[in-house]
Amino acid sequence: MGRFYEIDAGALTARLQLERAEPLPDGQGGALENFMAVQPVWARIEPLLAREEDYAAGQRARLTHRVMIRAGVEARPGMRLTKGARVLVIETVSDPDEGGRFLELGCREMER
């Protein structure tokens, strides 16, 4: 496999929505997690790992991905990318070649 960041902008073929968490008061002194759209982004999604995990009374799959987007987007850990029912939670953000062209996002796929 070649170096992931050695791609051109034409390889960013997935249209995703970047979202950030906005607390929504629950009326009882707490807050619910509510996500608000920040901006749409073009991305390249590369699956990295799929494994089964114990979760409550059963098993569920844990999927991780590397997502490449153009630099200049304010993506941070805790934000997420969505496409329909698909949700990718951003866990890491880096500039893979320190060239300022792309951001590499380490993401965990969640169920909506």
Buried (B, 14 or more C-beta within 10 A) or exposed (E): EEEBBEBEEEEBEBEBBBBBEEEEEEEEEEEEEEBEEBEEBBBBBEEEEEEEEEEEEEEEEBBBBBBBBEEEBEBEEEBBBBBEEBBBBBEEBEEBEEEEBBBBBBBBBBEE
